[in-house]
Amino acid sequence: MSAGKLEWRGEFANAELEAVHAEAFGHEIFEYEWNAQVRDHSLGWVIARDGDDLVGFANVAWDGGSHAWIQDVIVGAAARRRGIGTRLVAVAVAQARTAGCEWMHVDFDDEHRSFYFDACGFTPTNAGLIAL
């Protein structure tokens, strides 16, 4: 398998993204309107393909100004450990910078610390969270 072709704001079918998302997060497959969600609420997104197959995705939400958030960085199991996740984040960061954002935020589970801090270059910060 190749390292994957990445595309900013690339086209995808809801079903193919939901299948990769369900695999990555360990949930059942739902009929979720990913296209509407990202087109209406995101600065952009990055997709990774191996041939015609969607193998990775990263969503970039934003406040319309200087802050962007990267969410749902996912890579299908068969495509992992090939640098696709790191490349998804790099494209997301570059595109947010091009859009005039000054900050890229991310939150994650502890098991992903090394990926975001070591591989992607994020730095630890204080943050807060309220469960709703």
C-alpha positions as CSV (number, residue, x, y, z in Angstrom):
1,M,0.0,0.0,0.0
2,S,1.3,3.5,-0.8
3,A,1.5,6.3,1.7
4,G,-1.8,7.7,0.4
5,K,-2.7,10.7,-1.7
6,L,-3.8,13.7,0.4
7,E,-6.3,16.3,-0.7
8,W,-7.5,19.5,1.1
9,R,-11.3,19.7,1.0
10,G,-11.3,16.5,-1.1
11,E,-14.5,14.8,-2.2
12,F,-15.8,11.8,-0.2
13,A,-19.0,9.8,0.2
14,N,-20.7,9.9,3.6
15,A,-20.7,6.1,3.8
16,E,-17.0,5.7,3.1
17,L,-16.0,8.2,5.7
18,E,-18.4,6.8,8.2
19,A,-16.9,3.3,7.7
20,V,-13.4,4.6,8.4
21,H,-14.6,6.6,11.4
22,A,-16.5,3.7,12.8
23,E,-13.4,1.5,12.5
24,A,-11.1,4.1,14.0
25,F,-13.4,4.9,17.0
26,G,-14.8,1.4,17.5
27,H,-18.5,2.2,17.0
28,E,-21.2,0.9,14.7
29,I,-21.7,2.4,11.3
30,F,-24.4,5.1,11.3
31,E,-25.9,7.1,8.4
32,Y,-24.2,10.4,9.3
33,E,-24.2,13.5,7.0
34,W,-20.4,14.1,7.0
35,N,-20.5,16.2,3.9
36,A,-23.1,18.6,5.2
37,Q,-21.3,18.8,8.6
38,V,-17.9,19.7,7.3
39,R,-19.1,22.0,4.5
40,D,-21.3,24.0,6.9
41,H,-19.1,24.2,10.0
42,S,-15.4,23.6,9.1
43,L,-12.6,25.6,7.7
44,G,-11.8,22.5,5.7
45,W,-10.8,18.9,5.9
46,V,-8.1,16.6,4.6
47,I,-8.7,13.2,3.0
48,A,-6.2,10.5,2.3
49,R,-6.8,7.9,-0.4
50,D,-5.0,4.8,-1.5
51,G,-6.1,4.5,-5.1
52,D,-9.9,4.9,-4.9
53,D,-10.1,3.9,-1.2
54,L,-10.6,6.5,1.5
55,V,-8.0,5.6,4.2
56,G,-7.7,8.8,6.2
57,F,-9.4,12.0,7.3
58,A,-8.9,15.1,9.5
59,N,-11.4,17.8,10.1
60,V,-10.4,21.4,10.8
61,A,-13.0,23.4,12.7
62,W,-12.5,27.1,13.4
63,D,-13.9,30.2,15.0
64,G,-13.8,32.2,11.8
65,G,-10.8,34.1,12.9
66,S,-7.4,33.1,14.4
67,H,-8.2,29.8,16.1
68,A,-8.6,26.4,14.4
69,W,-9.2,22.9,15.9
70,I,-8.2,19.6,14.4
71,Q,-10.7,16.8,15.1
72,D,-11.4,13.3,14.0
73,V,-7.9,12.5,12.7
74,I,-8.5,9.0,11.6
75,V,-6.6,6.4,9.5
76,G,-8.0,3.0,8.6
77,A,-6.3,0.1,10.2
78,A,-4.8,-1.3,7.0
79,A,-3.1,2.1,6.3
80,R,-1.7,2.8,9.7
81,R,2.0,3.2,10.6
82,R,2.8,4.7,7.2
83,G,2.9,8.4,8.2
84,I,-0.6,9.2,6.8
85,G,-1.9,10.6,10.1
86,T,1.1,12.9,10.5
87,R,0.7,14.1,6.9
88,L,-3.0,14.7,7.5
89,V,-2.1,16.9,10.4
90,A,0.6,18.7,8.5
91,V,-1.7,19.6,5.6
92,A,-4.4,20.7,8.1
93,V,-1.9,23.0,9.9
94,A,-0.6,24.5,6.6
95,Q,-4.1,25.2,5.3
96,A,-5.2,26.8,8.6
97,R,-2.1,29.0,8.5
98,T,-2.8,29.9,4.9
99,A,-6.4,30.9,6.0
100,G,-4.9,33.3,8.5
101,C,-5.3,31.2,11.6
102,E,-2.7,31.9,14.3
103,W,-3.4,28.9,16.6
104,M,-4.2,25.2,16.0
105,H,-5.8,23.4,18.9
106,V,-6.2,19.7,19.5
107,D,-7.5,17.5,22.3
108,F,-7.0,13.8,22.5
109,D,-6.9,10.8,24.8
110,D,-3.7,10.1,26.7
111,E,-2.8,7.2,24.4
112,H,-2.3,9.7,21.5
113,R,0.1,12.1,23.4
114,S,3.2,10.8,21.5
115,F,1.5,11.2,18.1
116,Y,0.4,14.8,18.7
117,F,3.4,16.0,20.7
118,D,6.3,14.1,19.2
119,A,5.2,13.3,15.6
120,C,3.0,16.4,14.9
121,G,4.7,19.1,16.9
122,F,1.9,20.2,19.3
123,T,3.0,21.5,22.7
124,P,1.2,20.8,26.0
125,T,-1.0,23.6,27.3
126,N,-3.5,24.0,30.0
127,A,-7.1,23.5,29.0
128,G,-10.5,22.9,30.6
129,L,-13.4,20.7,29.8
130,I,-17.0,20.5,31.0
131,A,-19.0,17.3,30.1
132,L,-22.4,18.4,28.8
